[in-house]
Amino acid sequence: MISERMKPLVENNSAIRTMFEEGKRMAAIYGAENVYDFSLGNPNVPAPPEVKQAVLDVLAEEPSTFVHGYMNNAGFEDVREAIAGSLNKRFHTSFHQNNVLMTVGAASGMNVILKTLLNPGDQVIVFAPYFLEYNAYIRNYDGQIVTVPPNTRDFQPDLKEFEKRITEKTKAVIINTPNNPTGVVYSEETLKSIGDILERKQKEYHSTMVLISDEPYRELAYDGVQVPYVTKYYDNTVVCYSYSKSLSLPGERIGYLVIPDELEDSSRVFGAASIANRVLGCVNAPSLMQRVIRRCLDAAVNVEAYDKNRNLLYQGLTACGFSCIRPQGAFYLFVKSPQEDERQFCEACKKHNILVVPGSSFACPGYVRISYCVSYEQIERSLPAFKKVAQEYGLTE
């Protein structure tokens, strides 16, 4: 009954979601406090109080037909203008409302821009490790995925391998910084180099190549690390943003695309993306949440709580003998598996009620992702279990 296109998606359902469901099953058996579920990037830090107040204020102060009714497919003009102004203030850009298109989160935004850009057979380059849902998004529009292998030394993109993979069929390149699953922030040098390579290749192939920057973790950075704003380094850039992590609103599905004037044929791309927003079935981003975001542009989650979790988990795991780079952003540790098949390592962890996600789910086998957007107390309780796993592998006495 189901379509041929859907069959492989059903058969290869997200390992992250599968592990999340397994965590709920185990919690019912052993008790939630005895299961250490590090599978899903589901923020446990509460949304800022400004968000709740904004919801109440919008419902009390703005007309119901305005709050809950249709609007331009690109979103409310005043919301888009406010977001543009906020970005200009923070990053010294010069955006306006017709550079900002409201979307149903970053995932929908990614689908909108890929539908807008891709012809069948167009190639989209991704850097491993990466969020594997990109594969499905690209295939939705008959694009071809081209993967740059991981640079496991520091997980900055391997630029030599990147350049080798650009062809006359390359239409887009997706980057994600701060990165899921590594927590790495791409340096300004890296971004400049990516832009320079794409400029050269555009001239070589007489084509347009769009850099798509997926940025749901932009606000989650530590130790004073700055996350460069990508539009400064390459004109043909589109930004996908979500408030899922920055305001702890993953279930509300609200975000936006930035389509700068500098992008080739920018106004037509913006118009096409607005139509793509409609025909994909989203029609428009949720109206109530657009009105709420308009009032919460300066709000922020408690990043210090994630930083505290990061330090405890990183120090605890490395003390046990596990190896990983110290993340600069997001809320993930990407840990080297002590055995070649990291899926077997995940199974060994599960025997101690620890749930982690195999790196093969991010096109980078040999590692596991551990999500630390959980309670500090859960991390504290889990460390003895991690130590037992480490002992089984001879990492610690």
N, C-alpha and C positions, 0 to 999 in steps of 0.2 A: 504493500500500500504506500509506504513512504517513498519519497523521491530518491533517485540514485545519488543526487548531490548531498542528501542528508545522511545517507547510510554510513559513510566514513566518520562523520561527526558524531553520530550516535555510538559507533563502535569505539571511538577514541575520545570519549567524554573526558572533560578536564580532570586531570589527576588532582588538582587543587580542590575542586568541588567534591570529588569522590572522597578525598581524605577528610574534608570538612564533615561530610555525612557520616563517615566512619567515626569521627570524633563524637558526634551526637549519640551514636549507637553505644560506644564505649562508656560515655558518661552515664548513660542509663544503667549500665552494668556495674561500674566501679565507683560511681559518684563523680560529679563534675570536678571536685577539688583534687581528685586522684588521676585525672587525665590531663596531659600537658599538650594541648592542641596549639601547634604553631603553624597551622596550614594556611589559613586564609588571611589576606590583608584587610581585615574588617576592624576598623578603628575602635578601640575601647575607650579612648579619651573622649569625654563628652563634648558635644558641640558647644561653642561659646555661648554664654547667656544672652548675648546680643541676638542670636538666631531665634531663640524662643520669643524674646520680646518683639522682634521684628514680625514674626508670624502673627502675634496678638495685635500688634499695631496695624498691620496691613488689613486684617479682617475687620478691625474696628473703625479704621479711618478711610479706607478706599472703597469706592462703590463696588458692589458685588459683581455687576456686569463687567466691570473693568478687570477685577481680580481674576474672575473665572471664565472670561470670554475669550473669543478668538482675537488674534492680533496678526500683524505681519509675520509670515513664516520665519523671518530672520529674528523675530523677537521684538519686545517693546523698545521703541526708539530711545526713550529716556534711560532704560537700563543699559542698553548698548553704549550710549554716550557716556554714562557714568563709569562703566568698566573701562572704556577707552581712556577717559581722563585719569582713572586710577593707575592704569599701566603707564601712561605718559609721565605721571608724577614719580613713579617708582623706578622706571627704567629709561627715562629721558627719550622716549619715543614720540611719535607725532600721529597717533591713531585717532580716528573719529568713528562715529556710529556705523558707518558703512564699511568698516574694517572688522566689525565684531558681529558674529552670528551665534545666537543662543542655541544650544543643543541639549539633547537628553544625555548629559554626561559626556565624558571624553570618548567612550567607546562608540557612541552614536556619532559624535563629531568625526571620528576616524572613518566610519562608514560613509558619512556624508561627503567628506573630501575625496575619498577613494572613488566613490561613485561618480563624483564630479569630474575626476581627472582620467580614469583608466579606460582604455580601449582593450578589447580582448587581446591577450598576448603581451601586453605591456608588462615590464618587469619592475618589481619593487624590491629594493635592497634593504635588508635588516641586519643588525649586528647581534650575533650571539654573545652572551645569553640574552634572550628577549622574551617578552610576554607572548606565549604561543598563540593566543587568540588572534594575533596579527595575521596568522596564516589563513584563518577562516575569513577574516575581513577582506583580505586581498582576493581570495578565491571567490568571494561573493560576486565580484565584478570581473571574473575570468582573467585576473592578473596572475602573473607568475612570481613566486617568491624566490629571491636570490639571497642566500645566507653568507655573511662574512663570518669565518670561524673565530672563536673567542681568543682574545689575548689574555691568557690566564695569569700573566705576570702581574698586571695591575688593573685589568678589565677596562682600560681605555680602548676605544676602537682600534683595530689593526688597520692602519691607513693604507699600507702597501697592498694588503689583501683586498681592501675596499676598492682601490683604484683598478685592480686587475678585473674586478667583476662588473665594472660599468661598461655597458654596450650601447649600441644605437637604439636598443629596445628599452633602456632604463627610463622610466617615467617618474619614479619617486624613490626617496630614501627615507626610512623611518628611524628616528633616534628617540631615546627615552632617558632623560636625565633630570633629577636623580633617578638612578636606574633600578628597575625591578627585573632581576632579583638581587643584584650585587650591592646596591646602596651607593655605587660610585657616582660622583658628579663629573660629567665631562668637562675638562678644562677649557679655558678660553683658547689655548693653543690648539687643542683638538678641534674645536669648533671652527676656528679660522682655517685650519688645514682642510677640513671637510668642505668648507665653502670654496676654498681655492681649487681643490680637486674638481668640484662640480662645475665651477666656472670654466676651467680648461676643457672639461669633457663636453660641456654644452657647445663650446666653439668648435671642438673637433667633430662632433656629430651633427652640428647645426640643429640642435633640438633644445627643448626646455625640460629641465629636471627639477622637480619640486622636493625640497627638504621638509618633511613633516615632523615636527617636534611634539612628542606626546609628553605632557607635563603635569600629571596629576599629583606629583610629589614635590613640586617646585618649592613650596613653603617649608618643607621638612628637611632642613639642612643644619649641620652641627659644627661646633668648633670654629665658628666665624666664617665657614666656607660660603662663598658667594656663588649662586647659580647664574651663569651668564644668560642674557636674553638673546635668543638665537637669531632673531631678525636682524640684528646688528652686523652679522657676519656673512649673510648671503641673502640677496634680494628675493629669490624665489623660494621663500619660506612660508609655511603655514603652521600655526601653533594650535594644538588641541589641549584644552584645559578642562579640569573638573574640580568641583568643590568637594568631592567625595572624601578626600583626605585632609585638605586644608581647613575644612569646617566640620569634619566628621559627619558627612551627610551622604554616605554611599547609597542608601536606599532611596534618596530623593531624586537622583539622576538629573543633575543640573550642571551644565558646563557651557563652554563656548569655543568657537573657532576664531582665530585672528587671521584675517586675509589682508595683508598690508597692500597699500597702494603700489609699493615697489614690485610686487609680484607681477609677472607678465600677464597682461590682459586681466588685470585685477577685478575690474567692475563686472566683466562677464563671468569670471569665476565665482564672484560673490553671488551674482544673480542665479547662476546654475546651482550653486550650493544651497541657496534658499529653496529652490524647487526640489532638489534632492532631499532636503529635510522633510518636505511634504510627501513626496512620492514613496519614500522609504516607510511611510506609515507613522512617523513621529508627528507630522503636521507642524508642530511648534514645540519648543521646550515648555515644561509645566509653568503655567502663568503665575500661580501663587508663589512658586519658588523664585521666579524672576523678580517679582516684587520684593521678596524677602532679601535676595542678594543685593538689590539696589540699596538697601539700608545697612548692609553688613560688609561693605567693601574693605573696611579697616579692621574687621574682626579677625581673630586668629585662634587656633587651638593651642593647647598647652604643649608646645614642642619640648619643653623641659622634661615633661613626663616620659616622652619617647627617648630623650637623650639619657635619662636615668636608666631606663630599660636597656638601652643599647650598651651602656657601660657595664651594667651588671652581667648581661648575657655574654658579651664579648670577653670580659675578664674571666668569667666563670668557665667558659668553654676552652679558652686558650690555656687556662690553668690546668685543665684536664688533659691537655695534649692535642686538642683539635686545632686545625689550621684554617684561618680565614683572614681576608683583608678587613681592616677596620672600616665600616661603612661611613661615608660622609653625609648621606642623606637617606630619604625614605625610611622604612622601618623593617629592613630585612638584613639578615646575615647570610652570606653564601659560603657555606662551609665545605671544605674538601672532605670527600668521603674517604674513610680509612680502608675501603676496599674498592676495587675497580668498578664493580656493578653497584652503583649507589642505591638502586632499588632494593637490593638485599640489605644494605645498611639501613634503609628506611624500615624494613621489616624487623631488623634487630632492635631498632629504637622502639617500634610499636610494642614489642614484648615488655618494654618498661613503661608502656602507656604514653610514649612520646610520639607525636605525630609531626613529621616534617615532609617536605615535598621534594621528590627527586629532580635533580638538575636536568634530566632528559626532558622534563616538562618545559624547559626553557632553552632547548637545543644546546645544552651544555652538560653532557653526562659526566659523572665522576664527582659531582657536587650535590649538596642538598640546600634548599632554601628554608630558613627558619624565620618566621614572621614574629617580631617582638612588639606588635601593637596589641599586647595582652596586658593583664594586670602585673604589677611588680611582684605581687605575692605569688603568682603562678610561676614566674621565672625563679624566684627563690625556692619554691617547692620542687621545681624540676631539676635543679642542679645536682642533687644526689643521684637522681636517675641517670642523668647524662654521665656522671662520674662512673656509674656501674657499666654503662655502655663502653666508655673509654677503657675501663679495666678489661673488659672482654676482648678488646682489640689490642691490648698491650700498650696503650698510649700513656697510661699512668699506673702507678702501683696501688 
